Amino acid sequence: PPPRGFLYLSVLVTFAACNAPPVPLDDILIEKTFVPEQCARAVQVGDYVRYHYIGTFPDGKKFDSSYDRGTTYNVFVGKKQLIQGMDKALVGMCVNERSLVKIPPQLAYGKQGYGTIIPPDAILHFDVLLLDVWNPDDGVQTNTYHTPPVCSRKVEVSDFVRYHYNGTLLDGTLFDSSHTRMRTYDTYVGIGWLIAGMDQGLLGMCVGERRIITMPPSLGYGENGDGSDIPGQASLVFDVVLLDLHNPRDGITVTNQQVPESCTRTSVAGDFVRYHYNGSLLDGTFFDSSYSRNRTYDTYVGQGYVIAGMDEGLIGVCVGEKRTITIPPHLAYGEEGTGSKIPGSAVLVFDVHIIDFHNPADSTVVTVTSKPEECDVHTKKGDFVKYHYNASLMDGTPIDSTYNYGKTYNIVLGANQVVPGMEDGLMDMCVGEKRHLVIPPHLGYGERGVTGEVPGSAVLVFDIELVEMEEGLPEGYMFIWNEDVSPDLFAEMDKNEDKVVEPSEFTDYILQQVNDGKGRLAPGFDPYRIIDNMFSNQDRDGDGKITEAEFKLKADESAAHDEL
């Protein structure tokens, strides 16, 4: 058990301690109640600070608060604009740091106090939250935290830029963001369209770069702020990502050219071009592709059918060439853009692959690749020809080949049985000769092409070999006599001697003359259709039989007919 009188002594000591006068402060006491994880800068003498505070006496009674006034306290530190104790307490503080500061009267308002608010010899407690710090000598500070792997160009004075940003005060308070508006901020740089700090902070940026731009109020919104979200004398922090960059003096830029080894012709104004493309913005954002539609983009170039930059970028290309065309907005879709896909004032990047091109004035290009030593007989209109071919598009895409079927393709020249370009390519050719044909679409399958096989407006390439030919008949004839005509021709046809020639008698007679070598039918056609046509021409009254009065030889006709 405790000795007698111990409890009484303890009570006396406790009572004395509670009623003892406070120990006088010789200097300020600082208790840090919150310290931020990062402190990029601590207050120094001569800095300008913005802070909130609550001032109380030791008993907790409040005598002042910046919160009550709805504005921070803004002042230079160490220039005797504050009581001495606060001047000392602010030095070394970081933005967002919070401290409880106890200031003795000799470093506060001393024996005089401050009017009716602060009595003489008062110890003051301040709960201080530092929100901002800057120095009159500060300039713009930039901190790049993401650099793109490729930077072909940096922002210069008078460039036009498109960028996203988050704008905050130095304590992290958000005051504005282009992201929330879902629209970039678009402006010229270095000509006074922006606050001075942003004008400086954007210089030297690359497309795709991300940087923090910090500026003092003298380069931001100054003493008065912006009147709403930005207070006066506030440092500003902008987290910026640059999306686009161009200059009004820019023309198109052609890069990444891949030109095929063989390029016998380059495009000129007035040519019709078929090409594939991927379209993106300068930051890589995709907006369109011909590949996704599985169809080339087909257009005339140099005649205003496409945006000016593409019109220019497609001049001088080779078939098979690949190139990247970068187009500034004044040569593309301008300030308005196209709506949802292409924003206003956007630089466009097209990765282009040229599939083919031609000119409306083009004719079939015929190149002889092989010719036999004996080449005396040449094809002409009306001849029946047999040939092999390999067909492809200009980019090498195969279309068809007779070799796949193990048989030739057989036609009569001049009978419109093939496209006009092939007619041209097969003329004046001898058996065994090989040719390379390039056929423009207006002499091929035209704008519509052949569904599933030949695209519309496609240039065709044929490698052909003439295998066999049979001479045709003179123009206008479907049947000729190889020897003199019998003077009793009608009687020879009229086998049953009934004074009329029936269709069967007519057909049998003509076929017999052909088999005997006395006559020839036009090669390449159905002989029965030719004979039917000949009979119809002789059957002038259309009664299904020919009388001797109706019967005439072609030489006797005043008008041309494809019959006897």
Buried (B, 14 or more C-beta within 10 A) or exposed (E): EEEEEEEEEEEEEEEEEEEEEEEEBEEBBBEEEEEBEEEEBBBEEEBBBBBBBBBBBEEEEEBBEBEEEEEBBBBBBBEEEBBBBBBBBBBEBBBBBBBBBBBBBBBBBBEEBBEEEBBEBBBBBBBBBBBBBBBEEBBBBBEBEEEBEEEEBBBEEEBBBBBBBBBBBBBEBEBBBBEEEEEBBBBBBBEEEBBBBBBBBBBBBBBBBBBBBBBBBBBBBBEEBBEEBBBBBBBBBBBBBBBBBBBEEBEBBBEEEEBEEEEEBBBEEEBBBBBBBBBBBBBEBEBBBBEEEEEBBBBBBBEEEBBBBBBBBBBEBBBBBBBBBBBBBBBBBBEEBBEEBBBBBBBBBBBBBBBBBBBEEBBBBBEEEEEEEEEEEBBBEBBBBBBBBBBBBBBEBEBBEBEEEEEBBBBBBBBEEBBBBBBBBBBEBBBBBBBBBBBBBBBBBBEEBBEEEBBBBBBBBBBBBBBEBBEBBEEEBBBEBEEEEEEEBBEBBBEEEEEBBBBEBBBBBBBEBBEEEBBBBBBBBEBEEBBBBBBBBBBEEEEEBBBEEBBBEBEEEEEEBBBB
